[in-house]
Amino acid sequence: MKAIASLQDLVRTYLDAMEARDLTLAQSFLAPGFSMEFPGPVRMDSLAQVLEWAKPRYKFVRKTYDRYDAVGTLDDGVIYCFGTLSGQWPDGTPFSGIRFIDRFAVRDGRLADQKVWNDLGETLRSQAARTPSA
């Protein structure tokens, strides 16, 4: 496993594992009791729940990172990552340029929780408004 030297390394390695669907590696970065909150709000406690929840929303998603803001250390810190999402909708149509922010709390070198904000829902609403009804 890659040596983790900073909050940014921890978060980026975890998110890369999630993107690759390497749940075993991703799980190794999580503290007991880890939880995630997505827009809605939707709260989940397992990585398998996230994948199941995402299935009807998109085929895949990739993150492009613009910046990280971190406070604290691997023992006790908070890090935000900012960027954009790209990927494919369930029908195969590509998407890109969707803003996101992920916030992670870190305790004892592991991710304690994740909060996600993004414009996926707004993008879907905007596309639905432009699609003529049958």
Disulfide bonds with the S-S distance in Angstrom:
none
